[in-house]
């Protein structure tokens, strides 16, 4: 199983292209774990919309901002693959 961890925060302007790029890689992935660190823009809405059409996308929204390093480690800890 191949997993990708992604940390997001206020990335509405580029998050859709990033996710599309990850999902279109030549080596297919089994899951994309996205941890959002309390974005104030439309990042979460965009990811939720994308996850409807692709069940490999799994979104976790933090209850409070934990910073980008902790957010990325959290995303990694939620993966179930390599």
ABEGO torsion letter per residue (X at the ends): XBBBBBBBBGAAAAAAAAAAAAAABABBBABBBBBBBGBABAAAAAAAAAAAABAABBBBBBABBAEAAAAAAAAAAABABX
